[in-house]
């Protein structure tokens, strides 16, 4: 998994409303906790995602109801699957799928 793919997956996890921790993300992606915090800093400061962290036992990393259609939130494999579906879909369905790609990829 590339760095960009890892960061996109982190955003998908957080957009799903899941509260997680840096150690859990580090284990999931096979990187260090420090790398996760660097990724979070980049996603927050450079890319503008409102990622919050809360220390303590009930804390974690989360994002409050954030929706931004102009941010890429589809993985490359999801984009490829949609493109494949577009090739075989009826005109109306293909038009809808292309709209999804345009909005989220």
C-alpha positions as a Markdown table, in Angstrom:
| # | Residue | x | y | z |
|---|---|---|---|---|
| 1 | Unk | 0.0 | 0.0 | 0.0 |
| 2 | Unk | 1.4 | 3.4 | -1.0 |
| 3 | Unk | 1.6 | 6.4 | 1.4 |
| 4 | Unk | -1.3 | 8.1 | -0.5 |
| 5 | Unk | -3.4 | 4.9 | -0.3 |
| 6 | Unk | -2.8 | 4.6 | 3.4 |
| 7 | Unk | -3.9 | 8.3 | 4.0 |
| 8 | Unk | -7.0 | 7.8 | 1.8 |
| 9 | Unk | -7.9 | 4.7 | 3.8 |
| 10 | Unk | -7.4 | 6.6 | 7.0 |
| 11 | Unk | -9.8 | 9.3 | 5.8 |
| 12 | Unk | -12.4 | 6.7 | 4.7 |
| 13 | Unk | -12.2 | 5.1 | 8.2 |
| 14 | Unk | -12.7 | 8.5 | 9.9 |
| 15 | Unk | -15.4 | 9.6 | 7.4 |
| 16 | Unk | -17.3 | 6.4 | 8.4 |
| 17 | Unk | -17.7 | 7.9 | 11.9 |
| 18 | Unk | -15.3 | 5.4 | 13.5 |
| 19 | Unk | -13.3 | 6.5 | 16.5 |
| 20 | Unk | -9.9 | 4.9 | 16.5 |
| 21 | Unk | -6.4 | 5.2 | 18.0 |
| 22 | Unk | -3.0 | 5.8 | 16.5 |
| 23 | Unk | -1.8 | 2.3 | 17.7 |
| 24 | Unk | -4.7 | 0.6 | 16.0 |
| 25 | Unk | -4.1 | 2.5 | 12.8 |
| 26 | Unk | -0.4 | 1.7 | 13.0 |
| 27 | Unk | -1.1 | -2.0 | 13.4 |
| 28 | Unk | -3.7 | -2.0 | 10.6 |
| 29 | Unk | -1.3 | -0.3 | 8.2 |
| 30 | Unk | 2.0 | -1.9 | 9.4 |
| 31 | Unk | 3.6 | 1.4 | 10.2 |
| 32 | Unk | 4.8 | 3.1 | 13.3 |
| 33 | Unk | 2.6 | 5.3 | 15.6 |
| 34 | Unk | 4.9 | 8.2 | 14.7 |
| 35 | Unk | 4.1 | 7.7 | 11.0 |
| 36 | Unk | 0.3 | 7.8 | 11.8 |
| 37 | Unk | 0.7 | 11.1 | 13.6 |
| 38 | Unk | 2.7 | 12.5 | 10.7 |
| 39 | Unk | -0.1 | 11.4 | 8.3 |
| 40 | Unk | -2.7 | 13.0 | 10.6 |
| 41 | Unk | -0.7 | 16.2 | 10.7 |
| 42 | Unk | -0.5 | 16.3 | 6.9 |
| 43 | Unk | -4.2 | 15.5 | 6.5 |
| 44 | Unk | -5.2 | 18.2 | 9.0 |
| 45 | Unk | -2.8 | 21.0 | 8.2 |
| 46 | Unk | -2.0 | 20.6 | 4.5 |
| 47 | Unk | -5.3 | 19.0 | 3.2 |
| 48 | Unk | -7.7 | 20.7 | 5.6 |
| 49 | Unk | -9.5 | 17.7 | 7.1 |
| 50 | Unk | -11.0 | 18.5 | 10.5 |
| 51 | Unk | -9.5 | 15.5 | 12.3 |
| 52 | Unk | -9.7 | 15.7 | 16.1 |
| 53 | Unk | -7.8 | 13.8 | 18.7 |
| 54 | Unk | -8.8 | 13.3 | 22.3 |
| 55 | Unk | -6.4 | 11.9 | 24.9 |
| 56 | Unk | -7.3 | 9.4 | 27.6 |
| 57 | Unk | -9.1 | 6.1 | 27.9 |
| 58 | Unk | -12.3 | 7.3 | 26.1 |
| 59 | Unk | -10.3 | 9.4 | 23.6 |
| 60 | Unk | -9.1 | 8.6 | 20.2 |
| 61 | Unk | -8.9 | 10.0 | 16.7 |
| 62 | Unk | -12.1 | 11.0 | 14.9 |
| 63 | Unk | -13.8 | 13.4 | 12.5 |
| 64 | Unk | -17.1 | 15.1 | 13.2 |
| 65 | Unk | -19.7 | 14.7 | 10.4 |
| 66 | Unk | -17.3 | 16.0 | 7.7 |
| 67 | Unk | -18.4 | 15.8 | 4.1 |
| 68 | Unk | -16.4 | 17.4 | 1.3 |
| 69 | Unk | -17.3 | 16.4 | -2.2 |
| 70 | Unk | -14.2 | 17.9 | -3.6 |
| 71 | Unk | -11.8 | 15.7 | -1.7 |
| 72 | Unk | -10.8 | 12.4 | -3.2 |
| 73 | Unk | -12.2 | 9.6 | -1.0 |
| 74 | Unk | -12.3 | 6.7 | -3.4 |
| 75 | Unk | -9.4 | 4.3 | -3.6 |
| 76 | Unk | -7.8 | 3.4 | -6.9 |
| 77 | Unk | -9.4 | 0.0 | -6.9 |
| 78 | Unk | -12.9 | 1.6 | -6.3 |
| 79 | Unk | -12.3 | 3.9 | -9.2 |
| 80 | Unk | -11.3 | 1.0 | -11.4 |
| 81 | Unk | -14.4 | -0.9 | -10.4 |
| 82 | Unk | -16.6 | 2.0 | -11.2 |
| 83 | Unk | -15.0 | 2.5 | -14.6 |
| 84 | Unk | -15.5 | -1.2 | -15.3 |
| 85 | Unk | -19.2 | -0.9 | -14.3 |
| 86 | Unk | -19.6 | 2.2 | -16.5 |
| 87 | Unk | -18.4 | 0.2 | -19.5 |
| 88 | Unk | -21.2 | -2.4 | -19.1 |
| 89 | Unk | -24.0 | -0.3 | -17.7 |
| 90 | Unk | -27.0 | 1.2 | -19.5 |
| 91 | Unk | -26.7 | 4.9 | -20.5 |
| 92 | Unk | -28.6 | 6.2 | -17.4 |
| 93 | Unk | -26.7 | 4.1 | -14.9 |
| 94 | Unk | -23.4 | 4.9 | -16.6 |
| 95 | Unk | -24.2 | 8.6 | -16.4 |
| 96 | Unk | -24.9 | 8.3 | -12.6 |
| 97 | Unk | -21.7 | 6.3 | -12.1 |
| 98 | Unk | -19.7 | 9.0 | -14.0 |
| 99 | Unk | -21.2 | 11.6 | -11.7 |
| 100 | Unk | -20.1 | 9.7 | -8.6 |
| 101 | Unk | -16.5 | 9.5 | -10.1 |
| 102 | Unk | -16.5 | 13.2 | -10.9 |
| 103 | Unk | -17.6 | 14.1 | -7.4 |
| 104 | Unk | -15.5 | 11.7 | -5.3 |
| 105 | Unk | -12.4 | 10.7 | -7.3 |
